[in-house]
């Protein structure tokens, strides 16, 4: 986990966005693949502009990403840290700010609470700014996969699905949980998010058909 220092977020000024990483911030490495080297981490077009837009509008940005390649031994924690430092440096240079990065590096079968679509990392992020999960309804979760949208739904966030990464509209046909918004990329997501606070008129949300959560408060995994 990496972070930049800051003050607790007041309820009145609560502006929080959770971002997936691969396919949202940087180029998706391919199905079944990981970004394993610093030289292979490349920001998506307009991603840095999007984060600057969010930062300038007063949003606190958290990154929440599954990186099971570490747990599987595909690449090391040290390499992941170096990749993260490159990302943070690029974001800072662009005039934006990521408050904290939360990775789940466990294998999918580890049964941890930090692997999306479970919401352990969202809870930790909110706790870091002295907020509880009740505050999530005022936040946004931006991602490029079913897991991301389910994570946002499970936490109570508004969800934005970007078409810049792993999955596209075709994948949504069998989804039980649908996103509130579907956009081209993170920049368009940022415009919608900022528009909800007087910056720009938001796009019409996609209707959802969400099931009741199970006893743990999460959508059951397939």
Secondary structure, DSSP 8 states (H G I E B T S, - for coil): -EE-------STT--EEEE-SBTTTB----TT----SGGG--B-TTHHHHHHHHHHTT-EEEEEEE-TTTTTTSS-HHHHHHHHHHHHHHHHHTT----EEEEE-S-GGG--SSSTTS-HHHHHHHHHTT--GGGGGG-EEEESSHHHHHHHHHHT-EEEEESSSS--GGGGGG-SS--SEEESSHHHHHHHHHHTTTSS--------------TTSS----
